[in-house]
Amino acid sequence: MTYLDRARGALETIRAQGRYREVQTEGPKCAADFSSNDYLGLARDSRMIEAMRHVKAVGSGGARLLGGRHREHALLEQDVARWLGRERALLFSSGYLAALGAISVLAPLVDGIYSDELNHASLIDGIRAAKTERHVYPHGAIPAPGARRGSALIVSESLFGMDGDVVEAAQLVDALGGDDVLLIDEAHAIGVLGQAGAGTARGIQDDRIVVLGTLGKAVGAAGGFVAGPATIIELLVNAARTFIFDTAMPPAIAFAARVGVMLAKSADERRERLGANVERLHRGLHVMGFPVPARAVPIVPVIAGSEQNAMELMRRCSERGIYAPAVRPPTVPPGSSRLRVSVRADHTAEQIDLLLGALSG
């Protein structure tokens, strides 16, 4: 038996479990797309597209510490730091690499890592790679400082990307000891929650906070960042392998992201429309007996249970011209397969009602 035979056997097992996936060659052609994390509808904004035309280079040409340095990167970092109220920020080419880089640098500074059980895979992978004692705690239930062994790196999302649940930065900071560090992943909260959409940590001046985020969701561009004390950013530049050895973000994307940050900061009207759309969907789901998140946030899980039930719901939506992707293990725990519905500010009331009609059968 060759390795290809074993690979085919692994694929057959995945198919038998109802977990087979394919990468589609095009975006969904549908009446309503509920898959995108473009929560404010900025990715197709004409000002974002126009920004791409006003740069001198497409690719960066290399890592930032070699030939990949561009003025657009530094200006975007300044904009992000000011928006979030942090001392400095550092760009990475993706949020995933930002998570791996940040955890690898912060872990040696503490005695142990404590991670929420519902954290994103990028955080889990970073923690697993770190050579530091690690603990997983029940969702939202950080062990008290007295129950922890020495200084701790607390790792948590604020707006959890699969459950639409919110753990506020203030709640996480309250659980910190004097020598602890909080790495808070605001990837889904940026642009949506907090003052001027700057996330739940905005306004909390505490050097123990390090913010992780992305520019590819509500900001409508691409890339990731870490923001926090200048000393930590300086250490990341010198020690984060996913920054040092990675080709830098294309300057065209960095310039477009600057426009996205500017638009997201002043997008109160879009955030109001987004909230109204979420409330409309929540009301309809509640009538049908589906549980809904406590907060009106744009991530709305429609729990189906088994993989087969989730795929059936997805099929029913597709028949009505709706793209609402089924999420199955290992992305979510067994028995909690779901449609992960992403609501946007540019969805119409008619599109929300079309989704509700499909889910009602």
C-alpha positions as CSV (number, residue, x, y, z in Angstrom):
1,M,0.0,0.0,0.0
2,T,1.4,3.4,-1.0
3,Y,1.1,6.7,0.7
4,L,-1.5,7.7,-1.9
5,D,-3.6,4.6,-1.0
6,R,-3.5,5.6,2.6
7,A,-4.4,9.2,1.7
8,R,-7.5,7.8,-0.3
9,G,-8.4,5.8,2.8
10,A,-8.2,8.9,5.0
11,L,-10.5,10.8,2.5
12,E,-13.0,7.9,2.6
13,T,-13.1,8.1,6.4
14,I,-13.8,11.8,6.2
15,R,-16.6,11.3,3.7
16,A,-18.2,8.6,5.8
17,Q,-18.2,11.0,8.8
18,G,-20.1,13.6,6.7
19,R,-17.1,16.0,7.1
20,Y,-15.8,16.1,3.5
21,R,-14.9,19.6,2.2
22,E,-14.1,21.1,-1.2
23,V,-12.6,24.4,-2.1
24,Q,-14.9,26.1,-4.5
25,T,-13.4,27.7,-7.6
26,E,-15.6,30.8,-7.5
27,G,-17.5,32.8,-4.9
28,P,-21.2,31.9,-4.3
29,K,-23.7,32.8,-6.9
30,C,-26.8,33.4,-4.8
31,A,-29.5,35.9,-3.8
32,A,-28.0,36.3,-0.4
33,D,-24.6,35.4,1.0
34,F,-24.4,34.8,4.7
35,S,-20.9,33.4,4.8
36,S,-18.7,36.5,4.7
37,N,-17.0,38.2,7.7
38,D,-17.2,41.5,5.9
39,Y,-19.5,42.7,8.7
40,L,-19.6,46.4,7.6
41,G,-19.7,45.7,3.9
42,L,-16.5,47.6,3.3
43,A,-14.6,45.0,1.1
44,R,-16.6,46.1,-2.0
45,D,-16.8,49.8,-1.0
46,S,-15.7,51.9,-4.0
47,R,-13.3,53.9,-1.8
48,M,-11.5,50.7,-0.8
49,I,-11.2,49.6,-4.4
50,E,-10.0,53.0,-5.5
51,A,-7.3,52.9,-2.9
52,M,-5.7,49.9,-4.6
53,R,-5.0,52.1,-7.6
54,H,-2.8,54.6,-5.7
55,V,0.3,52.6,-4.8
56,K,3.7,52.2,-6.6
57,A,4.0,48.5,-6.1
58,V,1.8,45.4,-5.8
59,G,4.0,42.9,-4.0
60,S,6.1,43.9,-1.0
61,G,9.3,42.1,-2.3
62,G,10.3,40.3,0.8
63,A,10.2,40.3,4.6
64,R,10.0,43.7,6.4
65,L,13.5,43.4,7.9
66,L,14.9,42.9,4.4
67,G,13.5,44.3,1.2
68,G,9.8,44.3,2.1
69,R,9.6,47.5,4.1
70,H,7.2,50.1,2.7
71,R,5.9,53.4,4.0
72,E,2.3,52.0,3.8
73,H,3.1,49.4,6.5
74,A,4.3,51.9,9.0
75,L,1.4,54.3,8.4
76,L,-1.1,51.5,8.8
77,E,0.5,50.4,12.1
78,Q,0.2,54.0,13.4
79,D,-3.4,54.1,12.4
80,V,-4.3,50.8,14.0
81,A,-2.5,51.7,17.3
82,R,-4.3,55.1,17.5
83,W,-7.7,53.5,16.7
84,L,-7.3,50.8,19.4
85,G,-5.7,53.1,21.9
86,R,-2.5,51.1,22.2
87,E,1.1,52.3,22.2
88,R,2.2,50.5,19.1
89,A,1.1,47.9,16.5
90,L,2.9,45.4,14.3
91,L,1.5,44.0,11.0
92,F,1.6,40.3,10.0
93,S,0.5,38.9,6.7
94,S,-2.5,37.1,8.3
95,G,-4.3,36.9,11.7
96,Y,-3.2,33.3,12.0
97,L,0.5,34.2,11.7
98,A,-0.1,37.1,14.2
99,A,-1.5,34.6,16.7
100,L,1.4,32.2,16.3
101,G,4.0,34.9,16.5
102,A,2.5,36.7,19.5
103,I,2.0,33.5,21.6
104,S,5.6,32.3,20.8
105,V,7.0,35.5,22.1
106,L,4.7,36.0,25.1
107,A,4.9,32.4,26.4
108,P,8.5,32.4,27.7
109,L,7.7,35.5,29.8
110,V,5.2,33.6,32.0
111,D,5.0,30.4,34.0
112,G,1.8,29.0,32.4
113,I,-0.7,29.6,29.6
114,Y,-4.5,29.5,30.3
115,S,-6.7,29.2,27.2
116,D,-10.5,29.4,26.8
117,E,-11.9,26.1,25.6
118,L,-13.6,27.8,22.6
119,N,-10.6,29.6,21.3
120,H,-9.9,29.7,17.6
121,A,-7.5,27.1,16.0
122,S,-4.8,29.7,15.5
123,L,-4.6,30.4,19.2
124,I,-4.7,26.7,20.0
125,D,-1.9,25.9,17.5
126,G,0.2,28.8,19.0
127,I,-0.3,27.5,22.5
128,R,0.5,23.9,21.5
129,A,3.8,25.0,19.8
130,A,4.9,27.0,22.9
131,K,7.2,25.2,25.3
132,T,5.2,26.4,28.3
133,E,2.8,24.6,30.7
134,R,-0.7,25.0,29.3
135,H,-4.2,24.7,30.7
136,V,-7.6,24.8,29.1
137,Y,-10.4,26.4,31.2
138,P,-14.2,26.1,30.7
139,H,-15.5,28.8,28.5
140,G,-15.5,32.2,30.2
141,A,-14.4,30.7,33.6
142,I,-10.8,31.9,34.0
143,P,-9.3,30.3,37.1
144,A,-8.7,32.8,39.9
145,P,-5.1,34.0,40.4
146,G,-4.7,31.9,43.5
147,A,-5.6,28.7,41.6
148,R,-3.0,29.3,39.0
149,R,0.7,28.4,39.1
150,G,2.8,31.6,39.0
151,S,2.4,34.2,36.3
152,A,0.0,33.5,33.5
153,L,-0.7,34.3,29.9
154,I,-4.5,34.4,29.6
155,V,-5.6,33.8,26.0
156,S,-9.2,34.5,25.0
157,E,-11.3,35.8,22.2
158,S,-13.6,38.7,23.0
159,L,-16.3,37.9,20.3
160,F,-16.0,34.2,19.7
161,G,-16.1,33.4,16.0
162,M,-18.2,30.3,16.1
163,D,-20.6,30.9,18.9
164,G,-21.3,34.6,18.7
165,D,-20.6,34.8,22.5
166,V,-18.9,37.9,24.0
167,V,-16.4,37.9,26.9
168,E,-15.6,41.6,27.5
169,A,-12.0,42.7,27.9
170,A,-12.9,44.3,31.2
171,Q,-14.0,40.9,32.6
172,L,-10.8,39.3,31.4
173,V,-8.6,42.1,33.0
174,D,-10.4,41.7,36.3
175,A,-9.2,38.1,36.4
176,L,-5.5,39.1,35.9
177,G,-2.8,39.0,38.6
178,G,-0.2,41.7,38.8
179,D,2.4,39.7,36.8
180,D,-0.1,38.2,34.2
181,V,-0.6,39.0,30.6
182,L,-3.8,39.0,28.6
183,L,-3.7,38.2,24.9
184,I,-7.2,39.1,23.7
185,D,-8.2,38.1,20.2
186,E,-10.5,40.9,18.9
187,A,-10.5,39.6,15.3
188,H,-14.3,39.5,15.1
189,A,-14.9,42.5,17.5
190,I,-12.8,45.0,15.5
191,G,-15.2,47.3,13.6
192,V,-18.2,45.9,15.4
193,L,-17.9,46.4,19.2
194,G,-16.6,49.2,21.4
195,Q,-16.1,52.9,21.0
196,A,-15.7,53.7,17.3
197,G,-15.7,50.0,16.6
198,A,-12.3,49.7,18.2
199,G,-13.0,46.5,20.1
200,T,-13.9,45.7,23.7
201,A,-10.4,46.6,25.0
202,R,-10.6,50.2,23.8
203,G,-10.4,52.6,26.7
204,I,-8.8,50.2,29.1
205,Q,-5.3,51.5,29.7
206,D,-3.4,48.5,31.1
207,D,0.1,47.4,30.0
208,R,-0.9,43.8,30.7
209,I,-3.2,43.9,27.6
210,V,-1.9,42.7,24.2
211,V,-4.5,42.9,21.4
212,L,-4.6,40.5,18.5
213,G,-6.7,41.4,15.4
214,T,-7.3,41.1,11.7
215,L,-7.9,43.6,8.9
216,G,-9.7,41.0,6.7
217,K,-13.1,41.0,8.5
218,A,-15.0,44.3,9.3
219,V,-12.1,46.4,7.9
220,G,-12.6,44.8,4.5
221,A,-8.9,44.3,3.6
222,A,-6.5,41.5,4.6
223,G,-3.7,40.8,7.1
224,G,-3.3,40.7,10.9
225,F,-1.7,42.7,13.7
226,V,-0.7,42.7,17.3
227,A,-1.1,45.9,19.3
228,G,0.2,46.7,22.8
229,P,3.1,48.1,24.8
230,A,6.0,49.4,22.7
231,T,8.4,47.0,24.5
232,I,6.3,44.0,23.4
233,I,6.1,45.2,19.8
234,E,9.9,45.7,19.8
235,L,10.3,42.1,21.1
236,L,8.0,40.7,18.4
237,V,10.1,42.4,15.7
238,N,13.2,40.7,17.1
239,A,11.7,37.3,18.1
240,A,8.5,36.5,16.3
241,R,9.5,34.0,13.5
242,T,6.1,34.5,11.7
243,F,7.1,38.2,11.3
244,I,10.9,37.9,10.7
245,F,10.8,35.2,8.1
246,D,7.5,35.9,6.3
247,T,7.0,38.0,3.2
248,A,5.4,41.3,4.2
249,M,1.9,42.3,3.4
250,P,1.5,43.8,-0.1
251,P,1.7,47.6,0.2
252,A,-1.4,47.9,-2.0
253,I,-3.3,45.9,0.7
254,A,-1.8,48.0,3.4
255,F,-2.9,51.2,1.8
256,A,-6.4,49.9,1.2
257,A,-6.5,48.8,4.9
258,R,-5.7,52.3,6.0
259,V,-8.8,53.5,4.1
260,G,-10.8,50.6,5.7
261,V,-9.7,51.7,9.2
262,M,-10.7,55.2,8.5
263,L,-14.1,54.1,7.2
264,A,-14.7,51.6,10.0
265,K,-13.9,54.2,12.7
266,S,-16.7,56.5,11.4
267,A,-19.1,53.7,10.5
268,D,-21.7,54.3,13.3
269,E,-24.6,54.2,10.8
270,R,-23.4,50.9,9.3
271,R,-23.0,49.5,12.8
272,E,-26.6,50.5,13.6
273,R,-27.9,48.8,10.4
274,L,-25.8,45.7,11.3
275,G,-27.4,45.7,14.7
276,A,-30.9,46.0,13.3
277,N,-30.3,43.1,10.9
278,V,-29.1,40.9,13.7
279,E,-32.1,41.8,15.8
280,R,-34.4,40.9,12.9
281,L,-32.7,37.5,12.5
282,H,-32.7,36.8,16.3
283,R,-36.4,37.5,16.5
284,G,-37.2,35.1,13.7
285,L,-35.0,32.4,15.0
286,H,-36.4,32.7,18.5
287,V,-40.0,32.2,17.1
288,M,-38.8,29.0,15.4
289,G,-37.2,27.7,18.7
290,F,-33.6,28.2,17.8
291,P,-31.3,29.4,20.6
292,V,-29.7,32.8,19.8
293,P,-26.7,34.6,21.3
294,A,-27.3,36.9,24.2
295,R,-25.8,39.9,22.3
296,A,-26.8,41.3,19.0
297,V,-23.5,40.5,17.2
298,P,-23.1,39.5,13.6
299,I,-22.2,35.8,14.2
300,V,-25.3,33.8,14.6
301,P,-25.0,30.0,15.0
302,V,-28.0,27.9,13.9
303,I,-27.3,24.7,15.8
304,A,-28.3,21.5,13.8
305,G,-26.6,18.9,15.9
306,S,-25.3,16.2,13.6
307,E,-23.2,16.7,10.4
308,Q,-26.1,15.4,8.3
309,N,-28.6,17.8,9.8
310,A,-26.3,20.7,9.2
311,M,-25.8,19.7,5.6
312,E,-29.6,19.4,5.2
313,L,-30.1,22.9,6.5
314,M,-27.4,24.2,4.1
315,R,-29.1,22.4,1.2
316,R,-32.5,23.9,2.0
317,C,-31.0,27.4,2.1
318,S,-29.2,26.8,-1.2
319,E,-32.5,25.8,-2.9
320,R,-33.8,29.3,-1.9
321,G,-30.7,31.0,-3.3
322,I,-29.0,31.5,0.1
323,Y,-25.4,30.6,0.9
324,A,-25.1,29.8,4.6
325,P,-22.2,27.3,5.1
326,A,-22.4,24.3,7.3
327,V,-19.7,24.1,10.0
328,R,-18.8,20.6,11.2
329,P,-16.2,18.9,13.3
330,P,-13.3,19.4,13.8
331,T,-14.1,23.1,13.6
332,V,-16.8,22.7,16.2
333,P,-17.3,19.9,18.8
334,P,-19.1,16.7,17.8
335,G,-22.8,17.0,18.1
336,S,-22.8,20.8,17.6
337,S,-22.7,21.0,13.8
338,R,-24.4,24.2,12.6
339,L,-24.9,26.9,10.0
340,R,-22.6,29.7,10.9
341,V,-24.6,32.8,9.7
342,S,-22.6,36.0,9.2
343,V,-24.8,39.1,9.1
344,R,-23.6,42.2,7.4
345,A,-24.6,45.8,7.4
346,D,-25.5,45.7,3.7
347,H,-28.0,42.8,4.0
348,T,-31.5,43.8,3.3
349,A,-34.6,43.0,5.4
350,E,-35.8,40.9,2.5
351,Q,-32.6,38.8,2.5
352,I,-32.9,38.2,6.3
353,D,-36.5,37.1,5.8
354,L,-35.5,34.8,2.9
355,L,-33.0,33.1,5.2
356,L,-35.7,32.7,7.9
357,G,-38.1,31.2,5.4
358,A,-35.5,28.6,4.3
359,L,-34.8,27.6,7.9
360,S,-38.4,27.3,8.8
361,G,-38.8,24.6,6.0
